[in-house]
């Protein structure tokens, strides 16, 4: 299903690949396409790290009641 996180990321990378190849239709500058691809991968990594750090910060600053609610959600997803 397209709702899976890895499929969404893969589709985004494919779209970037096609956009980069459209810019360089002659494919003379293969490094341009690879650069677009690499930048998107770096951005994805940085966004993931930011998301993890934000989640930890939110959990750390949550009240005990909110933490229990978060723990219940995490347990139900196992």
PDB file of N, CA, C and O in Angstrom:
ATOM      1  N   UNK A   1       0.832  -1.180   0.000  1.00  0.00           N
ATOM      2  CA  UNK A   1       0.000   0.000   0.000  1.00  0.00           C
ATOM      3  C   UNK A   1       0.880   1.248   0.000  1.00  0.00           C
ATOM      4  O   UNK A   1       1.975   1.229   0.562  1.00  0.00           O
ATOM      5  N   UNK A   2       0.424   2.310  -0.612  1.00  0.00           N
ATOM      6  CA  UNK A   2       1.223   3.535  -0.728  1.00  0.00           C
ATOM      7  C   UNK A   2       1.361   4.257   0.607  1.00  0.00           C
ATOM      8  O   UNK A   2       2.176   5.173   0.720  1.00  0.00           O
ATOM      9  N   UNK A   3       0.604   3.880   1.601  1.00  0.00           N
ATOM     10  CA  UNK A   3       0.712   4.543   2.894  1.00  0.00           C
ATOM     11  C   UNK A   3       1.952   4.118   3.669  1.00  0.00           C
ATOM     12  O   UNK A   3       2.290   4.748   4.670  1.00  0.00           O
ATOM     13  N   UNK A   4       2.633   3.070   3.233  1.00  0.00           N
ATOM     14  CA  UNK A   4       3.860   2.655   3.908  1.00  0.00           C
ATOM     15  C   UNK A   4       4.918   3.743   3.739  1.00  0.00           C
ATOM     16  O   UNK A   4       5.084   4.291   2.649  1.00  0.00           O
ATOM     17  N   UNK A   5       5.635   4.055   4.825  1.00  0.00           N
ATOM     18  CA  UNK A   5       6.610   5.146   4.804  1.00  0.00           C
ATOM     19  C   UNK A   5       7.700   4.942   3.762  1.00  0.00           C
ATOM     20  O   UNK A   5       8.057   5.890   3.062  1.00  0.00           O
ATOM     21  N   UNK A   6       8.238   3.737   3.639  1.00  0.00           N
ATOM     22  CA  UNK A   6       9.353   3.523   2.716  1.00  0.00           C
ATOM     23  C   UNK A   6       8.905   3.665   1.268  1.00  0.00           C
ATOM     24  O   UNK A   6       9.685   4.094   0.418  1.00  0.00           O
ATOM     25  N   UNK A   7       7.659   3.308   0.981  1.00  0.00           N
ATOM     26  CA  UNK A   7       7.150   3.452  -0.396  1.00  0.00           C
ATOM     27  C   UNK A   7       7.001   4.932  -0.738  1.00  0.00           C
ATOM     28  O   UNK A   7       7.323   5.343  -1.853  1.00  0.00           O
ATOM     29  N   UNK A   8       6.520   5.727   0.200  1.00  0.00           N
ATOM     30  CA  UNK A   8       6.388   7.165  -0.036  1.00  0.00           C
ATOM     31  C   UNK A   8       7.760   7.777  -0.307  1.00  0.00           C
ATOM     32  O   UNK A   8       7.908   8.599  -1.211  1.00  0.00           O
ATOM     33  N   UNK A   9       8.749   7.381   0.465  1.00  0.00           N
ATOM     34  CA  UNK A   9      10.109   7.906   0.274  1.00  0.00           C
ATOM     35  C   UNK A   9      10.675   7.478  -1.071  1.00  0.00           C
ATOM     36  O   UNK A   9      11.302   8.274  -1.770  1.00  0.00           O
ATOM     37  N   UNK A  10      10.453   6.227  -1.429  1.00  0.00           N
ATOM     38  CA  UNK A  10      10.952   5.724  -2.709  1.00  0.00           C
ATOM     39  C   UNK A  10      10.296   6.467  -3.874  1.00  0.00           C
ATOM     40  O   UNK A  10      10.971   6.811  -4.844  1.00  0.00           O
ATOM     41  N   UNK A  11       8.998   6.713  -3.789  1.00  0.00           N
ATOM     42  CA  UNK A  11       8.309   7.455  -4.843  1.00  0.00           C
ATOM     43  C   UNK A  11       8.815   8.884  -4.944  1.00  0.00           C
ATOM     44  O   UNK A  11       8.937   9.424  -6.044  1.00  0.00           O
ATOM     45  N   UNK A  12       9.108   9.496  -3.813  1.00  0.00           N
ATOM     46  CA  UNK A  12       9.660  10.853  -3.831  1.00  0.00           C
ATOM     47  C   UNK A  12      11.034  10.867  -4.488  1.00  0.00           C
ATOM     48  O   UNK A  12      11.344  11.772  -5.264  1.00  0.00           O
ATOM     49  N   UNK A  13      11.858   9.870  -4.182  1.00  0.00           N
ATOM     50  CA  UNK A  13      13.187   9.797  -4.797  1.00  0.00           C
ATOM     51  C   UNK A  13      13.093   9.550  -6.295  1.00  0.00           C
ATOM     52  O   UNK A  13      13.876  10.108  -7.064  1.00  0.00           O
ATOM     53  N   UNK A  14      12.154   8.728  -6.716  1.00  0.00           N
ATOM     54  CA  UNK A  14      11.950   8.484  -8.151  1.00  0.00           C
ATOM     55  C   UNK A  14      11.511   9.780  -8.836  1.00  0.00           C
ATOM     56  O   UNK A  14      11.972  10.090  -9.934  1.00  0.00           O
ATOM     57  N   UNK A  15      10.623  10.533  -8.189  1.00  0.00           N
ATOM     58  CA  UNK A  15      10.183  11.804  -8.769  1.00  0.00           C
ATOM     59  C   UNK A  15      11.344  12.777  -8.917  1.00  0.00           C
ATOM     60  O   UNK A  15      11.458  13.462  -9.933  1.00  0.00           O
ATOM     61  N   UNK A  16      12.203  12.838  -7.908  1.00  0.00           N
ATOM     62  CA  UNK A  16      13.381  13.710  -7.989  1.00  0.00           C
ATOM     63  C   UNK A  16      14.300  13.237  -9.107  1.00  0.00           C
ATOM     64  O   UNK A  16      14.846  14.052  -9.851  1.00  0.00           O
ATOM     65  N   UNK A  17      14.472  11.943  -9.225  1.00  0.00           N
ATOM     66  CA  UNK A  17      15.318  11.393 -10.283  1.00  0.00           C
ATOM     67  C   UNK A  17      14.793  11.808 -11.664  1.00  0.00           C
ATOM     68  O   UNK A  17      15.569  12.209 -12.531  1.00  0.00           O
ATOM     69  N   UNK A  18      13.473  11.710 -11.865  1.00  0.00           N
ATOM     70  CA  UNK A  18      12.894  12.102 -13.154  1.00  0.00           C
ATOM     71  C   UNK A  18      13.009  13.605 -13.395  1.00  0.00           C
ATOM     72  O   UNK A  18      13.252  14.033 -14.523  1.00  0.00           O
ATOM     73  N   UNK A  19      12.837  14.407 -12.347  1.00  0.00           N
ATOM     74  CA  UNK A  19      12.983  15.855 -12.511  1.00  0.00           C
ATOM     75  C   UNK A  19      14.426  16.211 -12.892  1.00  0.00           C
ATOM     76  O   UNK A  19      14.654  17.049 -13.764  1.00  0.00           O
ATOM     77  N   UNK A  20      15.370  15.584 -12.245  1.00  0.00           N
ATOM     78  CA  UNK A  20      16.775  15.862 -12.551  1.00  0.00           C
ATOM     79  C   UNK A  20      17.134  15.407 -13.960  1.00  0.00           C
ATOM     80  O   UNK A  20      17.882  16.088 -14.662  1.00  0.00           O
ATOM     81  N   UNK A  21      16.614  14.279 -14.371  1.00  0.00           N
ATOM     82  CA  UNK A  21      16.907  13.803 -15.725  1.00  0.00           C
ATOM     83  C   UNK A  21      16.196  14.667 -16.768  1.00  0.00           C
ATOM     84  O   UNK A  21      16.664  14.770 -17.902  1.00  0.00           O
ATOM     85  N   UNK A  22      15.068  15.290 -16.400  1.00  0.00           N
ATOM     86  CA  UNK A  22      14.382  16.199 -17.327  1.00  0.00           C
ATOM     87  C   UNK A  22      15.195  17.471 -17.542  1.00  0.00           C
ATOM     88  O   UNK A  22      15.181  18.042 -18.632  1.00  0.00           O
ATOM     89  N   UNK A  23      15.901  17.913 -16.507  1.00  0.00           N
ATOM     90  CA  UNK A  23      16.749  19.096 -16.626  1.00  0.00           C
ATOM     91  C   UNK A  23      17.919  18.808 -17.569  1.00  0.00           C
ATOM     92  O   UNK A  23      18.330  19.675 -18.340  1.00  0.00           O
ATOM     93  N   UNK A  24      18.441  17.610 -17.503  1.00  0.00           N
ATOM     94  CA  UNK A  24      19.588  17.214 -18.318  1.00  0.00           C
ATOM     95  C   UNK A  24      19.156  16.097 -19.258  1.00  0.00           C
ATOM     96  O   UNK A  24      19.509  14.936 -19.054  1.00  0.00           O
ATOM     97  N   UNK A  25      18.396  16.449 -20.281  1.00  0.00           N
ATOM     98  CA  UNK A  25      17.836  15.445 -21.184  1.00  0.00           C
ATOM     99  C   UNK A  25      18.891  14.728 -22.012  1.00  0.00           C
ATOM    100  O   UNK A  25      18.671  13.596 -22.444  1.00  0.00           O
ATOM    101  N   UNK A  26      20.009  15.353 -22.235  1.00  0.00           N
ATOM    102  CA  UNK A  26      21.071  14.747 -23.036  1.00  0.00           C
ATOM    103  C   UNK A  26      21.872  13.730 -22.218  1.00  0.00           C
ATOM    104  O   UNK A  26      22.629  12.937 -22.777  1.00  0.00           O
ATOM    105  N   UNK A  27      21.707  13.753 -20.936  1.00  0.00           N
ATOM    106  CA  UNK A  27      22.436  12.881 -19.998  1.00  0.00           C
ATOM    107  C   UNK A  27      23.938  13.037 -20.108  1.00  0.00           C
ATOM    108  O   UNK A  27      24.696  12.097 -19.870  1.00  0.00           O
ATOM    109  N   UNK A  28      24.357  14.244 -20.473  1.00  0.00           N
ATOM    110  CA  UNK A  28      25.790  14.525 -20.539  1.00  0.00           C
ATOM    111  C   UNK A  28      26.367  14.776 -19.159  1.00  0.00           C
ATOM    112  O   UNK A  28      27.548  14.543 -18.904  1.00  0.00           O
ATOM    113  N   UNK A  29      25.514  15.252 -18.287  1.00  0.00           N
ATOM    114  CA  UNK A  29      25.972  15.578 -16.931  1.00  0.00           C
ATOM    115  C   UNK A  29      25.322  14.620 -15.937  1.00  0.00           C
ATOM    116  O   UNK A  29      24.443  15.013 -15.170  1.00  0.00           O
ATOM    117  N   UNK A  30      25.753  13.382 -15.955  1.00  0.00           N
ATOM    118  CA  UNK A  30      25.177  12.360 -15.078  1.00  0.00           C
ATOM    119  C   UNK A  30      25.343  12.733 -13.618  1.00  0.00           C
ATOM    120  O   UNK A  30      24.553  12.314 -12.772  1.00  0.00           O
ATOM    121  N   UNK A  31      26.375  13.525 -13.316  1.00  0.00           N
ATOM    122  CA  UNK A  31      26.622  13.920 -11.933  1.00  0.00           C
ATOM    123  C   UNK A  31      25.495  14.811 -11.413  1.00  0.00           C
ATOM    124  O   UNK A  31      25.237  14.840 -10.210  1.00  0.00           O
ATOM    125  N   UNK A  32      24.815  15.545 -12.317  1.00  0.00           N
ATOM    126  CA  UNK A  32      23.715  16.400 -11.899  1.00  0.00           C
ATOM    127  C   UNK A  32      22.570  15.570 -11.330  1.00  0.00           C
ATOM    128  O   UNK A  32      22.024  15.893 -10.274  1.00  0.00           O
ATOM    129  N   UNK A  33      22.214  14.512 -12.026  1.00  0.00           N
ATOM    130  CA  UNK A  33      21.143  13.627 -11.565  1.00  0.00           C
ATOM    131  C   UNK A  33      21.535  12.982 -10.239  1.00  0.00           C
ATOM    132  O   UNK A  33      20.731  12.922  -9.309  1.00  0.00           O
ATOM    133  N   UNK A  34      22.768  12.502 -10.157  1.00  0.00           N
ATOM    134  CA  UNK A  34      23.241  11.871  -8.911  1.00  0.00           C
ATOM    135  C   UNK A  34      23.297  12.872  -7.762  1.00  0.00           C
ATOM    136  O   UNK A  34      23.041  12.513  -6.613  1.00  0.00           O
ATOM    137  N   UNK A  35      23.631  14.130  -8.067  1.00  0.00           N
ATOM    138  CA  UNK A  35      23.677  15.160  -7.023  1.00  0.00           C
ATOM    139  C   UNK A  35      22.292  15.430  -6.450  1.00  0.00           C
ATOM    140  O   UNK A  35      22.130  15.544  -5.235  1.00  0.00           O
ATOM    141  N   UNK A  36      21.285  15.533  -7.332  1.00  0.00           N
ATOM    142  CA  UNK A  36      19.914  15.703  -6.861  1.00  0.00           C
ATOM    143  C   UNK A  36      19.531  14.552  -5.945  1.00  0.00           C
ATOM    144  O   UNK A  36      18.973  14.758  -4.867  1.00  0.00           O
ATOM    145  N   UNK A  37      19.829  13.368  -6.376  1.00  0.00           N
ATOM    146  CA  UNK A  37      19.489  12.173  -5.612  1.00  0.00           C
ATOM    147  C   UNK A  37      20.180  12.180  -4.248  1.00  0.00           C
ATOM    148  O   UNK A  37      19.551  11.889  -3.231  1.00  0.00           O
ATOM    149  N   UNK A  38      21.463  12.510  -4.226  1.00  0.00           N
ATOM    150  CA  UNK A  38      22.226  12.535  -2.971  1.00  0.00           C
ATOM    151  C   UNK A  38      21.699  13.609  -2.022  1.00  0.00           C
ATOM    152  O   UNK A  38      21.603  13.377  -0.817  1.00  0.00           O
ATOM    153  N   UNK A  39      21.364  14.765  -2.550  1.00  0.00           N
ATOM    154  CA  UNK A  39      20.849  15.840  -1.697  1.00  0.00           C
ATOM    155  C   UNK A  39      19.530  15.440  -1.058  1.00  0.00           C
ATOM    156  O   UNK A  39      19.301  15.721   0.119  1.00  0.00           O
ATOM    157  N   UNK A  40      18.673  14.795  -1.810  1.00  0.00           N
ATOM    158  CA  UNK A  40      17.397  14.351  -1.249  1.00  0.00           C
ATOM    159  C   UNK A  40      17.626  13.315  -0.148  1.00  0.00           C
ATOM    160  O   UNK A  40      16.943  13.342   0.876  1.00  0.00           O
ATOM    161  N   UNK A  41      18.566  12.415  -0.346  1.00  0.00           N
ATOM    162  CA  UNK A  41      18.857  11.422   0.695  1.00  0.00           C
ATOM    163  C   UNK A  41      19.386  12.095   1.962  1.00  0.00           C
ATOM    164  O   UNK A  41      19.014  11.703   3.068  1.00  0.00           O
ATOM    165  N   UNK A  42      20.239  13.093   1.816  1.00  0.00           N
ATOM    166  CA  UNK A  42      20.754  13.822   2.981  1.00  0.00           C
ATOM    167  C   UNK A  42      19.619  14.557   3.686  1.00  0.00           C
ATOM    168  O   UNK A  42      19.536  14.542   4.914  1.00  0.00           O
ATOM    169  N   UNK A  43      18.743  15.200   2.912  1.00  0.00           N
ATOM    170  CA  UNK A  43      17.608  15.896   3.519  1.00  0.00           C
ATOM    171  C   UNK A  43      16.691  14.937   4.268  1.00  0.00           C
ATOM    172  O   UNK A  43      16.185  15.268   5.340  1.00  0.00           O
ATOM    173  N   UNK A  44      16.480  13.763   3.712  1.00  0.00           N
ATOM    174  CA  UNK A  44      15.647  12.757   4.381  1.00  0.00           C
ATOM    175  C   UNK A  44      16.283  12.332   5.708  1.00  0.00           C
ATOM    176  O   UNK A  44      15.590  12.206   6.718  1.00  0.00           O
ATOM    177  N   UNK A  45      17.581  12.115   5.705  1.00  0.00           N
ATOM    178  CA  UNK A  45      18.294  11.734   6.924  1.00  0.00           C
ATOM    179  C   UNK A  45      18.186  12.830   7.982  1.00  0.00           C
ATOM    180  O   UNK A  45      17.922  12.545   9.150  1.00  0.00           O
ATOM    181  N   UNK A  46      18.390  14.084   7.572  1.00  0.00           N
ATOM    182  CA  UNK A  46      18.314  15.195   8.518  1.00  0.00           C
ATOM    183  C   UNK A  46      16.899  15.373   9.061  1.00  0.00           C
ATOM    184  O   UNK A  46      16.723  15.667  10.243  1.00  0.00           O
ATOM    185  N   UNK A  47      15.903  15.200   8.217  1.00  0.00           N
ATOM    186  CA  UNK A  47      14.513  15.307   8.678  1.00  0.00           C
ATOM    187  C   UNK A  47      14.192  14.209   9.682  1.00  0.00           C
ATOM    188  O   UNK A  47      13.501  14.455  10.670  1.00  0.00           O
ATOM    189  N   UNK A  48      14.687  13.000   9.436  1.00  0.00           N
ATOM    190  CA  UNK A  48      14.459  11.899  10.367  1.00  0.00           C
ATOM    191  C   UNK A  48      15.087  12.213  11.727  1.00  0.00           C
ATOM    192  O   UNK A  48      14.452  12.037  12.767  1.00  0.00           O
ATOM    193  N   UNK A  49      16.333  12.676  11.709  1.00  0.00           N
ATOM    194  CA  UNK A  49      17.014  13.008  12.974  1.00  0.00           C
ATOM    195  C   UNK A  49      16.274  14.104  13.725  1.00  0.00           C
ATOM    196  O   UNK A  49      16.135  14.040  14.946  1.00  0.00           O
ATOM    197  N   UNK A  50      15.798  15.112  12.996  1.00  0.00           N
ATOM    198  CA  UNK A  50      15.055  16.197  13.633  1.00  0.00           C
ATOM    199  C   UNK A  50      13.754  15.668  14.238  1.00  0.00           C
ATOM    200  O   UNK A  50      13.368  16.070  15.336  1.00  0.00           O
ATOM    201  N   UNK A  51      13.089  14.778  13.531  1.00  0.00           N
ATOM    202  CA  UNK A  51      11.856  14.193  14.038  1.00  0.00           C
ATOM    203  C   UNK A  51      12.078  13.395  15.310  1.00  0.00           C
ATOM    204  O   UNK A  51      11.286  13.474  16.248  1.00  0.00           O
ATOM    205  N   UNK A  52      13.154  12.628  15.339  1.00  0.00           N
ATOM    206  CA  UNK A  52      13.474  11.843  16.539  1.00  0.00           C
ATOM    207  C   UNK A  52      13.788  12.777  17.705  1.00  0.00           C
ATOM    208  O   UNK A  52      13.293  12.575  18.814  1.00  0.00           O
ATOM    209  N   UNK A  53      14.607  13.792  17.461  1.00  0.00           N
ATOM    210  CA  UNK A  53      14.971  14.730  18.527  1.00  0.00           C
ATOM    211  C   UNK A  53      13.742  15.471  19.045  1.00  0.00           C
ATOM    212  O   UNK A  53      13.603  15.672  20.251  1.00  0.00           O
ATOM    213  N   UNK A  54      12.857  15.876  18.149  1.00  0.00           N
ATOM    214  CA  UNK A  54      11.639  16.572  18.564  1.00  0.00           C
ATOM    215  C   UNK A  54      10.748  15.651  19.394  1.00  0.00           C
ATOM    216  O   UNK A  54      10.186  16.074  20.405  1.00  0.00           O
ATOM    217  N   UNK A  55      10.617  14.397  18.972  1.00  0.00           N
ATOM    218  CA  UNK A  55       9.816  13.433  19.723  1.00  0.00           C
ATOM    219  C   UNK A  55      10.361  13.201  21.125  1.00  0.00           C
ATOM    220  O   UNK A  55       9.595  13.126  22.086  1.00  0.00           O
ATOM    221  N   UNK A  56      11.668  13.088  21.245  1.00  0.00           N
ATOM    222  CA  UNK A  56      12.288  12.906  22.562  1.00  0.00           C
ATOM    223  C   UNK A  56      12.040  14.126  23.432  1.00  0.00           C
ATOM    224  O   UNK A  56      11.724  13.997  24.614  1.00  0.00           O
ATOM    225  N   UNK A  57      12.181  15.301  22.855  1.00  0.00           N
ATOM    226  CA  UNK A  57      11.960  16.545  23.607  1.00  0.00           C
ATOM    227  C   UNK A  57      10.510  16.643  24.097  1.00  0.00           C
ATOM    228  O   UNK A  57      10.258  17.015  25.243  1.00  0.00           O
ATOM    229  N   UNK A  58       9.575  16.308  23.227  1.00  0.00           N
ATOM    230  CA  UNK A  58       8.157  16.349  23.606  1.00  0.00           C
ATOM    231  C   UNK A  58       7.883  15.350  24.725  1.00  0.00           C
ATOM    232  O   UNK A  58       7.198  15.680  25.693  1.00  0.00           O
ATOM    233  N   UNK A  59       8.414  14.128  24.602  1.00  0.00           N
ATOM    234  CA  UNK A  59       8.185  13.111  25.634  1.00  0.00           C
ATOM    235  C   UNK A  59       8.812  13.541  26.959  1.00  0.00           C
ATOM    236  O   UNK A  59       8.220  13.364  28.023  1.00  0.00           O
ATOM    237  N   UNK A  60      10.018  14.107  26.881  1.00  0.00           N
ATOM    238  CA  UNK A  60      10.733  14.532  28.090  1.00  0.00           C
ATOM    239  C   UNK A  60       9.963  15.625  28.831  1.00  0.00           C
ATOM    240  O   UNK A  60       9.945  15.643  30.062  1.00  0.00           O
ATOM    241  N   UNK A  61       9.327  16.534  28.090  1.00  0.00           N
ATOM    242  CA  UNK A  61       8.618  17.649  28.705  1.00  0.00           C
ATOM    243  C   UNK A  61       7.138  17.369  28.967  1.00  0.00           C
ATOM    244  O   UNK A  61       6.411  18.254  29.418  1.00  0.00           O
ATOM    245  N   UNK A  62       6.697  16.162  28.690  1.00  0.00           N
ATOM    246  CA  UNK A  62       5.286  15.814  28.888  1.00  0.00           C
ATOM    247  C   UNK A  62       5.002  15.568  30.370  1.00  0.00           C
ATOM    248  O   UNK A  62       5.883  15.198  31.146  1.00  0.00           O
ATOM    249  N   UNK A  63       3.759  15.784  30.723  1.00  0.00           N
ATOM    250  CA  UNK A  63       3.337  15.492  32.096  1.00  0.00           C
ATOM    251  C   UNK A  63       3.234  13.973  32.258  1.00  0.00           C
ATOM    252  O   UNK A  63       3.186  13.248  31.265  1.00  0.00           O
ATOM    253  N   UNK A  64       3.199  13.493  33.493  1.00  0.00           N
ATOM    254  CA  UNK A  64       3.062  12.041  33.692  1.00  0.00           C
ATOM    255  C   UNK A  64       1.827  11.450  33.013  1.00  0.00           C
ATOM    256  O   UNK A  64       1.876  10.332  32.500  1.00  0.00           O
ATOM    257  N   UNK A  65       0.733  12.188  33.009  1.00  0.00           N
ATOM    258  CA  UNK A  65      -0.487  11.705  32.342  1.00  0.00           C
ATOM    259  C   UNK A  65      -0.263  11.596  30.837  1.00  0.00           C
ATOM    260  O   UNK A  65      -0.649  10.607  30.215  1.00  0.00           O
ATOM    261  N   UNK A  66       0.357  12.613  30.262  1.00  0.00           N
ATOM    262  CA  UNK A  66       0.637  12.588  28.822  1.00  0.00           C
ATOM    263  C   UNK A  66       1.608  11.462  28.470  1.00  0.00           C
ATOM    264  O   UNK A  66       1.473  10.821  27.428  1.00  0.00           O
ATOM    265  N   UNK A  67       2.590  11.225  29.348  1.00  0.00           N
ATOM    266  CA  UNK A  67       3.542  10.124  29.101  1.00  0.00           C
ATOM    267  C   UNK A  67       2.828   8.776  29.107  1.00  0.00           C
ATOM    268  O   UNK A  67       3.110   7.918  28.272  1.00  0.00           O
ATOM    269  N   UNK A  68       1.906   8.591  30.044  1.00  0.00           N
ATOM    270  CA  UNK A  68       1.148   7.335  30.082  1.00  0.00           C
ATOM    271  C   UNK A  68       0.340   7.153  28.799  1.00  0.00           C
ATOM    272  O   UNK A  68       0.253   6.053  28.253  1.00  0.00           O
ATOM    273  N   UNK A  69      -0.253   8.259  28.327  1.00  0.00           N
ATOM    274  CA  UNK A  69      -1.013   8.191  27.073  1.00  0.00           C
ATOM    275  C   UNK A  69      -0.105   7.815  25.902  1.00  0.00           C
ATOM    276  O   UNK A  69      -0.473   6.997  25.059  1.00  0.00           O
ATOM    277  N   UNK A  70       1.071   8.413  25.859  1.00  0.00           N
ATOM    278  CA  UNK A  70       2.034   8.094  24.794  1.00  0.00           C
ATOM    279  C   UNK A  70       2.471   6.646  24.902  1.00  0.00           C
ATOM    280  O   UNK A  70       2.566   5.944  23.895  1.00  0.00           O
ATOM    281  N   UNK A  71       2.739   6.193  26.125  1.00  0.00           N
ATOM    282  CA  UNK A  71       3.143   4.796  26.335  1.00  0.00           C
ATOM    283  C   UNK A  71       2.053   3.833  25.883  1.00  0.00           C
ATOM    284  O   UNK A  71       2.354   2.787  25.308  1.00  0.00           O
ATOM    285  N   UNK A  72       0.784   4.172  26.134  1.00  0.00           N
ATOM    286  CA  UNK A  72      -0.324   3.315  25.691  1.00  0.00           C
ATOM    287  C   UNK A  72      -0.361   3.236  24.176  1.00  0.00           C
ATOM    288  O   UNK A  72      -0.570   2.162  23.611  1.00  0.00           O
ATOM    289  N   UNK A  73      -0.160   4.368  23.519  1.00  0.00           N
ATOM    290  CA  UNK A  73      -0.161   4.371  22.050  1.00  0.00           C
ATOM    291  C   UNK A  73       0.986   3.514  21.537  1.00  0.00           C
ATOM    292  O   UNK A  73       0.804   2.732  20.604  1.00  0.00           O
ATOM    293  N   UNK A  74       2.156   3.652  22.131  1.00  0.00           N
ATOM    294  CA  UNK A  74       3.322   2.871  21.677  1.00  0.00           C
ATOM    295  C   UNK A  74       3.110   1.374  21.896  1.00  0.00           C
ATOM    296  O   UNK A  74       3.506   0.563  21.058  1.00  0.00           O
ATOM    297  N   UNK A  75       2.491   1.005  23.009  1.00  0.00           N
ATOM    298  CA  UNK A  75       2.234  -0.402  23.292  1.00  0.00           C
ATOM    299  C   UNK A  75       1.202  -0.990  22.321  1.00  0.00           C
ATOM    300  O   UNK A  75       1.295  -2.157  21.939  1.00  0.00           O
ATOM    301  N   UNK A  76       0.231  -0.183  21.931  1.00  0.00           N
ATOM    302  CA  UNK A  76      -0.805  -0.682  21.027  1.00  0.00           C
ATOM    303  C   UNK A  76      -0.280  -0.884  19.602  1.00  0.00           C
ATOM    304  O   UNK A  76      -0.891  -1.614  18.822  1.00  0.00           O
ATOM    305  N   UNK A  77       0.837  -0.252  19.257  1.00  0.00           N
ATOM    306  CA  UNK A  77       1.400  -0.368  17.913  1.00  0.00           C
ATOM    307  C   UNK A  77       2.346  -1.543  17.765  1.00  0.00           C
ATOM    308  O   UNK A  77       2.828  -1.798  16.661  1.00  0.00           O
ATOM    309  N   UNK A  78       2.625  -2.259  18.825  1.00  0.00           N
ATOM    310  CA  UNK A  78       3.555  -3.408  18.728  1.00  0.00           C
ATOM    311  C   UNK A  78       2.949  -4.579  18.072  1.00  0.00           C
ATOM    312  O   UNK A  78       3.604  -5.610  17.921  1.00  0.00           O
TER     313      UNK A  78
END
